[in-house]
Amino acid sequence: MSAMDKRKFEVIQRRQVLLAEISGQREHLGELAKRWQPALRVADQAVVAVNFLKVHPVLIAGLAGLLVVRRNGLSALVKGVWRTWKAYRYVQDFSKKMAARL
């Protein structure tokens, strides 16, 4: 047997060993994937929900408003909206007056 044939035989044996290892690793990875599948499904759904809320920020404001109404009642919500409106009008009038002076 020549040196080249000996080297070829060693490479073929090494390839067989590596293919056997790959097969075992593939099976192990399949088992891990089955075990992690429910958790990954929940994570995927959470990512979809976050992306949906990024696209629809008004829903976040609506949910926050509902929490305020539910926590402090409707009167507190009306007071908060009224105060916000008054503050907005005050700032708007003030900025117009300052712009007129310049």
N, C-alpha and C positions, 0 to 999 in steps of 0.2 A: 504494500500500500504506500503510495507516494505521500509526500508532505501535503500536497494540495488536496488529495482525497481525504486524508486525515482531518484537515482543517474543515473541509466541506461536511464531513460526518459530525464533527463537533458543533458546527453551526446548525445543522439539522436537529441534533439532539437538544441544543439550547433553545431552538425555536419551539420544539415540542413541549419543553418544560415551561416556557413563557406562555404558550397557548393554554396549557393546563391552568396556570396561575390566573390568566385572564378570565377563563371560564369560571373559576371559583370566585374571583372578584366580581364578575358580572352577576352571579347568583346572590352574593352577599349584598350587592347594591340593590338588586331587585327586592330583597327582603327589607332592607332599610327604607326603600321607597314606599313599600306597602305600609310600613309602620308609621311613616311620616305623612302619608297622604291626607288623612283628616286634618292635621294641623296646617298643612300647606294649603288645603282648600279654604280653610278659615282665613288664612293670611291673604290669599288671593281675593277673597270677597271683601276683606277690609281695604285692600288697595283699590279695588273697584269703587267702593263707597267713598273713599277719600278723593279719588279722581272726580267722581260725580259731584261732590260738594265743592271742589275747586271750580268746577264749571258753573255751578249754581250757587253763588255766595248768598243770594237773597234768601235761600232756604235756611242758611245759618242764622241770618238776622231774624227770620220768622220764628225759628225754634227758640232763639234767645228771648224774643218777645213773649212767646208762650210761657217760658220759664218765669219771666218777670210777672206776667199776669197770674200765673198759678201760685207763685210764691207770695206776692204782696197784694194781690187782688187787682181788679179792674181800675179802681180809683187811683191807686199808685201809678198805674200805667198812664192814665189820663194826665195826672199831675206831671209825670216825667216828660211826656210829649209836650204838654203846655209850656213847661219851663224851657225845654229845648227850643221850641218855636220862638219864645220870647227872646232867648239868648241869641238865636240866629238873627232875628229882626234887629236887635240892638247892635250886634256886630256889623250887620249890613249898613244900617243907618250911620254908625260911627265911621265906617270906612268911606262912605260917600262924603261925609262932612270933612274928613281929613283930605280926601282927594280934591275937594273944592278949595281948600286953603292953599294947596300947593299950586 
